[in-house]
């Protein structure tokens, strides 16, 4: 677990990475220690009157500091759903960072997967052949998804039909995340807590 102080540093790093890239097309090299030298998955989400970009890395393949820099720049200029962020927009954008725990495969029968998902605690990662897609834990609570809807929406994000989570060939993983976010653009940083909802039961 990261402390709030670490979360503040993570947000600052993300903002500096975006500013540096938009101003000079350069990628900053963070000089960090402690938790930021651990390999962790991370997603950076940008908000401006709604979603403005969200990209990250589900697996702990990079040091956290480097992963934040890479994900922040990608969320700003490489999210295919949006036009690239412009430098004059940054004063209107709030940054949210989700630090991920390693994904865990949901074992057992496909039709029992909803029972093993806790809304507000788990994010979902779906993999099928060369396709993969992910939705963060906070997405389910923000859009009031139940477990089945969350599975269906993650399948859609992956490029599959909504009911493909019922296919035994599809792998579904849960993961947990720690969320830090700006209250306002370039403002105070808080740790966002999500209230878990009891798992689905048939």
ROMAR-55717 format. One record per atom (N, C-alpha, C, O): x, y, z. Coordinates in steps of 0.001 Angstrom, whole numbers, padded with zeros to 6 digits, always signed. Example, Ala and Ser with C-alpha at 12.3 -4.5 7.8 and 13.67 -1.06 7.14 Angstrom:
<fimis>
+013190-005690+007800 +012300-004500+007800 +013200-003300+007800 +014236-003319+008465 +012850-002250+007080 +013670-001060+007140 +012900+000030+007870 +013409+001138+008039 
</fimis>
This chain:
<fimis>
+000833-001205+000000 +000000+000000+000000 +000871+001259+000000 +001888+001335+000689 +000444+002232-000786 +001145+003508-000819 +000516+004465+000191 -000682+004393+000467 +001333+005355+000734 +000834+006397+001616 +000309+007556+000772 +000595+007644-000422 -000460+008443+001399 -000965+009612+000682 +000186+010432+000117 +000087+010972-000985 +001275+010527+000868 +002452+011262+000396 +002964+010670-000919 +003363+011402-001824 +002948+009333-001014 +003364+008676-002258 +002378+008981-003381 +002774+009197-004526 +001089+008996-003040 +000071+009309-004036 +000228+010716-004586 +000063+010944-005785 +000546+011655-003710 +000776+013036-004151 +001962+013101-005109 +001925+013811-006114 +003011+012350-004785 +004188+012325-005652 +003866+011668-006991 +004362+012099-008032 +003038+010627-006965 +002648+009942-008199 +001869+010875-009126 +002123+010915-010330 +000925+011621-008564 +000141+012567-009362 +001034+013669-009922 +000909+014047-011087 +001934+014178-009089 +002864+015219-009540 +003720+014709-010692 +003951+015423-011667 +004187+013470-010574 +005009+012871-011621 +004225+012746-012925 +004750+013038-013999 +002973+012313-012831 +002139+012171-014027 +001931+013517-014715 +002026+013617-015938 +001647+014543-013929 +001414+015873-014515 +002693+016412-015156 +002649+016980-016247 +003825+016237-014486 +005094+016705-015049 +005433+015948-016337 +005974+016529-017279 +005114+014654-016374 +005383+013854-017574 +004562+014360-018752 +005073+014479-019866 +003289+014656-018506 +002423+015150-019581 +002887+016528-020042 +002991+016780-021242 +003164+017413-019097 +003618+018762-019449 +004907+018712-020257 +005043+019412-021261 +005853+017882-019820 +007127+017779-020523 +006958+017272-021938 +007611+017749-022866 +006072+016294-022094 +005870+015731-023433 +005142+016717-024346 +005508+016870-025511 +004127+017378-023827 +003365+018309-024664 +004178+019549-025024 +004022+020105-026111 +005035+019976-024120 +005833+021180-024375 +007028+020916-025281 +007325+021711-026173 +007717+019791-025048 +008990+019571-025738 +009096+018222-026436 +010132+017900-027017 +008008+017420-026379 +008018+016078-026966 +009156+015226-026400 +009766+014429-027113 +009430+015407-025113 +010453+014610-024439 +009805+013820-023308 +008782+014222-022754 +010418+012692-022978 +009941+011855-021882 +010873+012036-020697 +012071+011770-020796 +010324+012488-019577 +011166+012725-018412 +011660+011398-017841 +011016+010361-018007 +012800+011441-017171 +013373+010263-016512 +013288+010474-015008 +014106+011198-014439 +012308+009851-014356 +012125+010105-012921 +013268+009545-012081 +013764+008449-012341 +013676+010306-011077 +014685+009846-010117 +013965+009611-008794 +013833+010514-007968 +013507+008388-008618 +012679+008069-007469 +013236+006858-006736 +014115+006156-007235 +012709+006631-005553 +013159+005498-004747 +011953+004882-004050 +010811+005261-004314 +012210+003940-003167 +011145+003334-002379 +010125+002617-003237 +010484+001825-004108 +008847+002893-002993 +007755+002221-003696 +007825+002425-005205 +007358+001582-005970 +008402+003534-005629 +008439+003848-007054 +009474+003022-007813 +009531+003062-009042 +010289+002275-007072 +011242+001372-007703 +010749-000072-007669 +011478-000990-008045 +009507-000272-007216 +008885-001588-007281 +008172-001738-008621 +007672-000759-009175 +008128-002949-009136 +007408-003186-010388 +005923-003354-010084 +005519-004252-009346 +005117-002462-010675 +003679-002460-010422 +002924-002128-011701 +003431-001429-012578 +001696-002644-011790 +000796-002204-012843 +000169-000882-012439 +000023-000601-011249 -000201-000070-013414 -000771+001244-013105 -001610+001735-014281 -001310+001439-015437 -002662+002487-013973 -003452+003171-014996 -003558+004642-014633 -003728+004994-013465 -003455+005497-015642 -003623+006935-015463 -004890+007354-016204 -005053+007068-017390 -005781+008034-015490 -007051+008488-016050 -007104+010008-016012 -006801+010622-014990 -007488+010605-017122 -007630+012057-017221 -009110+012409-017314 -009860+011785-018064 -009525+013419-016539 -010921+013853-016537 -011013+015327-016926 -010254+016166-016441 -011959+015617-017809 -012279+017002-018165 -013745+017016-018592 -014066+016735-019747 -014623+017344-017660 -016062+017248-017921 -016397+015855-018449 -017124+015714-019433 -015873+014847-017802 -015996+013466-018251 -014624+012899-018569 -013604+013553-018349 -014607+011697-019078 -013343+011035-019396 -012632+011748-020540 -013251+012101-021545 -011310+011960-020376 -010501+012606-021421 -009376+011699-021912 -008723+011995-022912 -009155+010598-021207 -008128+009644-021613 -007850+008678-020479 -007892+009059-019309 -007565+007430-020817 -007232+006436-019793 -006442+005308-020438 -006958+004573-021280 -005197+005185-020035 -004329+004119-020546 -003400+003693-019412 -003050+004492-018544 -003013+002436-019435 -002096+001965-018408 -001552+000594-018723 -001638+000103-019849 -000990-000008-017698 -000339-001304-017837 -000858-002235-016750 -000626-001986-015567 -001554-003302-017127 -002149-004182-016119 -001147-005044-015369 -001423-005490-014255 +000006-005281-015965 +000972-006192-015348 +002177-005440-014787 +002552-004388-015305 +002779-005978-013732 +003940-005322-013107 +005230-005575-013881 +006127-006272-013405 +005312-005002-015077 +006470-005213-015940 +007492-004080-015858 +008625-004236-016315 +007101-002937-015278 +007978-001777-015201 +008031-001266-013771 +007128-001521-012974 +009107-000536-013452 +009147+000159-012169 +007988+001153-012128 +007647+001759-013144 +007392+001318-010960 +006196+002149-010842 +006415+003557-011385 +005557+004084-012093 +007547+004169-011064 +007809+005524-011554 +007807+005595-013070 +007205+006497-013653 +008480+004645-013708 +008526+004617-015174 +007150+004312-015761 +006767+004874-016787 +006407+003416-015103 +005074+003056-015591 +004123+004248-015521 +003282+004422-016403 +004251+005073-014475 +003409+006266-014355 +003714+007242-015484 +002798+007778-016108 +004989+007472-015747 +005381+008394-016823 +004843+007908-018160 +004237+008676-018907 +005064+006639-018463 +004631+006080-019743 +003108+006120-019884 +002585+006481-020939 +002406+005749-018822 +000940+005700-018877 +000333+007096-018945 -000668+007305-019632 +000929+008053-018238 +000411+009422-018254 +000509+010024-019654 -000445+010627-020146 +001660+009859-020286 +001833+010379-021645 +000875+009683-022605 +000259+010328-023454 +000752+008371-022468 -000138+007619-023352 -001595+008033-023167 -002332+008157-024145 -002014+008248-021922 -003393+008681-021676 -003660+010035-022314 -004773+010307-022765 -002637+010884-022353 -002803+012234-022895 -002809+012268-024420 -003548+013052-025015 -001998+011431-025058 -001835+011588-026513 -002049+010316-027327 -002034+010373-028557 -002249+009161-026672 -002329+007914-027434 -003621+007138-027232 -003764+006038-027766 -004560+007681-026477 -005844+006995-026322 -006625+007169-027622 -006992+008291-027970 -006885+006076-028347 -007517+006202-029675 -008949+006726-029635 -009506+007080-030674 -009545+006779-028458 -010925+007267-028345 -011017+008787-028358 -012098+009348-028536 -009866+009458-028168 -009871+010912-028015 -008776+011554-028860 -007781+010914-029200 -008972+012817-029189 -007894+013583-029814 -006825+013857-028759 -007139+013893-027569 -005569+014051-029167 -004507+014308-028189 -004793+015546-027341 -005327+016541-027832 -004435+015469-026077 -004573+016617-025178 -003654+017738-025655 -002528+017489-026085 -004139+018958-025575 -003338+020137-025907 -002831+020776-024612 -003473+020669-023567 -001685+021435-024690 -001050+021974-023489 -001962+022945-022745 -001944+022986-021515 -002761+023729-023477 -003631+024698-022804 -004821+024039-022110 -005544+024700-021364 -005033+022735-022349 -006109+022001-021679 -005728+021557-020275 -006601+021325-019439 -004441+021437-020009 -004002+020824-018759 -004554+021532-017527 -004792+020900-016497 -004754+022829-017630 -005276+023572-016476 -006729+023219-016182 -007267+023622-015150 -007369+022471-017078 -008763+022059-016889 -008896+020564-016612 -010007+020064-016433 -007784+019853-016576 -007807+018393-016460 -007378+017954-015064 -006384+018439-014525 -008143+017029-014489 -007727+016387-013243 -007154+015013-013567 -007572+014354-014519 -006194+014601-012756 -005484+013340-012974 -005821+012356-011865 -005849+012706-010685 -006073+011130-012268 -006346+010041-011328 -005404+008886-011654 -005213+008542-012820 -004822+008297-010629 -003897+007179-010818 -004387+005984-010011 -004709+006109-008830 -004441+004833-010658 -004810+003591-009982 -003607+002655-010000 -003151+002227-011061 -003102+002345-008811 -001979+001419-008669 -002559+000017-008519 -003380-000223-007634 -002140-000903-009375 -002778-002215-009442 -002007-003295-008693 -000777-003327-008693 -002769-004176-008058 -002213-005437-007574 -002204-006416-008752 -002971-006235-009698 -001358-007441-008718 -001305-008389-009841 -002657-009064-010082 -003335-009432-009122 -003060-009234-011344 -004332-009899-011659 -004332-011365-011219 -003303-012040-011259 -005520-011846-010797 -005686-013240-010384 -006757-013897-011245 -007860-013369-011386 -006431-015038-011812 -007369-015756-012669 -008555-016260-011854 -008379-016827-010776 -009774-016049-012376 -010968-016618-011756 -011050-018084-012170 -011233-018399-013345 -010915-018961-011205 -010953-020397-011471 -012397-020901-011459 -013295-020227-010954 -012609-022097-012021 -013916-022730-011959 -014722-022552-013230 -014201-022122-014258 -015999-022889-013146 -016886-022834-014305 -017168-021388-014704 -017258-020498-013858 -017302-021179-016006 -017508-019823-016516 -018794-019198-015982 -018823-018005-015680 -019865-020001-015861 -021142-019422-015427 -021159-019063-013943 -022115-018453-013464 -020108-019438-013214 -020011-019103-011794 -019140-017872-011544 -018938-017478-010396 -018627-017272-012604 -017731-016128-012447 -018360-014942-011707 -017680-014319-010891 -019635-014607-011960 -020208-013455-011245 -020159-013592-009727 -020045-012592-009019 -020244-014822-009223 -020246-015047-007784 -018888-014741-007145 -018791-014586-005928 -017849-014655-007967 -016491-014469-007449 -015980-013045-007649 -014800-012759-007445 -016889-012160-008053 -016529-010760-008301 -017184-009884-007249 -018392-009970-007025 -016394-009044-006605 -016921-008113-005614 -016868-006701-006184 -015794-006125-006359 -018040-006157-006469 -018131-004813-007034 -017616-003795-006007 -017977-003847-004831 -016779-002882-006467 -016176-001898-005581 -014816-002319-005070 -014062-001496-004550 -014497-003596-005214 -013186-004110-004808 -012382-004573-006013 -011187-004295-006111 -013032-005274-006924 -012338-005889-008050 -012474-005090-009343 -013543-004567-009658 -011379-005006-010079 -011411-004658-011483 -011370-005956-012270 -011111-007017-011703 -011623-005880-013576 -011642-007086-014402 -010715-006953-015603 -010602-005893-016219 -010060-008062-015912 -009226-008185-017104 -009690-009420-017853 -009731-010514-017289 -010040-009254-019119 -010500-010361-019963 -009469-010610-021052 -008979-009674-021685 -009142-011893-021266 -008189-012263-022311 -008758-013414-023132 -009269-014395-022593 -008657-013266-024454 -009079-014321-025369 -008186-014259-026600 -008167-013259-027318 -007444-015341-026836 -006488-015376-027949 -005548-014178-027831 -004872-014026-026814 -005496-013326-028856 -004594-012167-028813 -005267-010910-028263 -004642-009852-028183 -006541-011027-027887 -007291-009865-027412 -007255-009769-025892 -007247-010784-025196 -007235-008550-025390 -007353-008335-023948 -007980-006971-023703 -007805-006040-024488 -008707-006872-022607 -009342-005612-022242 -009532-005545-020743 -009639-006575-020078 -009573-004334-020210 -009591-004144-018761 -010530-003010-018389 -010616-002004-019093 -011233-003181-017273 -011988-002095-016659 -011574-001997-015193 -011477-003008-014498 -011334-000776-014735 -010865-000533-013372 -011985-000747-012354 -013161-000688-012713 -011636-000994-011091 -012662-001241-010062 -013696-000126-009954 -014880-000395-009748 -013256+001125-010092 -014169+002253-009904 -015210+002374-011012 -016236+003030-010828 -014954+001745-012165 -015911+001823-013281 -017239+001175-012900 -018307+001707-013204 -017165+000028-012237 -018394-000697-011887 -019281+000101-010942 -020504+000099-011089 -018676+000783-009976 -019487+001562-009037 -019978+002861-009671 -021098+003294-009402 -019152+003483-010507 -019555+004739-011145 -020750+004541-012071 -021608+005417-012179 -020807+003384-012741 -021892+003115-013687 -022941+002155-013125 -023845+001723-013840 -022811+001826-011838 -023782+000973-011141 -023954-000389-011817 -025073-000875-011978 -022839-000995-012208 -022877-002330-012797 -023031-003376-011699 -022469-003230-010613 -023795-004435-011982 -023685-005630-011160 -022593-006499-011782 -021991-006112-012783 -022334-007666-011198 -021206-008483-011654 -021367-008929-013106 -020401-008918-013868 -022589-009323-013494 -022808-009774-014873 -022609-008630-015868 -021990-008811-016917 -023132-007470-015535 -022970-006306-016413 -021499-005915-016509 -021023-005537-017580 -020788-006004-015404 -019362-005677-015383 -018597-006633-016297 -017726-006205-017056 -018915-007908-016228 -018290-008892-017112 -018597-008587-018579 -017710-008634-019431 -019852-008278-018860 -020255-007998-020239 -019555-006764-020790 -019104-006761-021935 -019465-005719-019979 -018831-004488-020435 -017328-004675-020632 -016737-004058-021519 -016714-005517-019815 -015284-005785-019999 -015059-006593-021271 -014063-006395-021967 -015980-007502-021576 -015891-008238-022842 -015995-007286-024031 -015242-007410-024997 -016924-006342-023959 -017068-005359-025039 -015786-004551-025187 -015331-004301-026303 -015199-004138-024053 -013940-003386-024086 -012838-004212-024753 -011936-003661-025384 -012918-005525-024607 -011916-006426-025176 -012109-006627-026674 -011195-007072-027369 -013309-006296-027171 -013616-006525-028576 -014400-007801-028796 -014448-008326-029908 -015018-008305-027727 -015808-009532-027789 -017289-009203-027654 -017653-008073-027330 -018139-010192-027904 -019562-010004-027656 -019805-010006-026145 -019015-010582-025398 -020889-009368-025684 -021097-009203-024242 -021178-010499-023446 -020853-010515-022259 -021610-011588-024084 -021802-012839-023348 -020604-013783-023422 -020695-014932-022990 -019486-013310-023964 -018331-014199-024130 -017697-014617-022802 -016902-015557-022774 -018034-013940-021707 -017498-014365-020408 -018026-015742-020008 -017490-016380-019102 -019086-016199-020695 -019635-017532-020445 -018884-018621-021212 -019152-019809-021034 -017953-018215-022054 -017167-019155-022856 -015948-019602-022051 -015177-018772-021569 -015779-020903-021908 -014673-021443-021112 -013304-021104-021706 -012295-021165-021003 -013260-020748-022984 -011978-020411-023609 -011498-019013-023223 -010334-018668-023428 -012388-018231-022674 -012060-016862-022275 -011558-016864-020832 -012201-017429-019947 -010422-016238-020602 -009888-016112-019250 -010299-014769-018654 -010175-013727-019298 -010783-014807-017429 -011183-013593-016724 -010371-013491-015435 -010275-014450-014670 -009796-012329-015211 -008969-012078-014034 -009582-010944-013211 -010157-010005-013763 -009455-011041-011902 -009786-009915-011035 -008494-009280-010540 -007446-009924-010493 -008586-008019-010175 -007448-007338-009557 -007988-006229-008663 -009128-005790-008817 -007166-005789-007741 -007530-004688-006856 -006662-003479-007170 -005594-003614-007766 -007118-002302-006772 -006370-001089-007071 -006452-000073-005948 -007442-000009-005219 -005398+000720-005818 -005369+001840-004882 -005413+003119-005705 -004597+003313-006606 -006368+003993-005396 -006670+005131-006264 -006303+006451-005590 -006680+006708-004447 -005558+007281-006322 -005251+008642-005890 -005728+009600-006978 -005581+009320-008167 -006300+010731-006566 -006866+011651-007554 -006774+013090-007074 -006814+013372-005877 -006649+013994-008042 -006715+015424-007746 -008167+015822-007488 -009078+015356-008172 -008370+016680-006505 -009703+017207-006224 -010111+018207-007296 -011278+018283-007678 -009136+018974-007777 -009323+019926-008864 -008033+019957-009670 -007007+019481-009185 -008047+020502-010888 -006833+020499-011699 -005633+021094-010966 -005669+022234-010504 -004570+020295-010872 -003330+020702-010205 -003569+021075-008744 -002847+021893-008174 -004595+020462-008144 -004955+020790-006774 -004573+019698-005796 -003694+018880-006066 -005249+019696-004652 -004979+018721-003602 -005257+017305-004098 -006099+017083-004969 -004523+016352-003517 -004661+014942-003888 -005280+014178-002724 -004904+014376-001569 -006229+013308-003039 -006862+012466-002026 -006772+011011-002465 -006624+010711-003649 -006865+010119-001494 -007010+008699-001819 -008495+008394-001882 -009224+008623-000917 -008941+007881-003012 -010354+007569-003199 -010646+006166-002677 -009974+005201-003042 -011643+006071-001830 -012066+004787-001286 -013392+004386-001927 -014319+005190-002016 -013466+003147-002366 -014701+002627-002946 -015325+001659-001947 -014642+000783-001416 -016615+001817-001693 -017305+000910-000783 -017669-000371-001517 -018475-000336-002447 -017087-001507-001118 -017402-002765-001805 -018864-003146-001641 -019481-002867-000613 -019412-003791-002673 -020781-004301-002660 -020704-005815-002598 -019824-006415-003215 -021604-006436-001869 -021563-007887-001705 -021614-008597-003053 -022276-008120-003975 -020920-009739-003181 -020909-010470-004448 -022299-010893-004886 -023219-011033-004080 -022420-011092-006196 -023666-011569-006800 -023962-012997-006353 -023053-013821-006249 -025227-013287-006092 -025648-014664-005802 -026860-015003-006652 -027762-014184-006825 -026871-016213-007177 -028010-016648-007981 -029207-016953-007092 -030265-017336-007590 
</fimis>
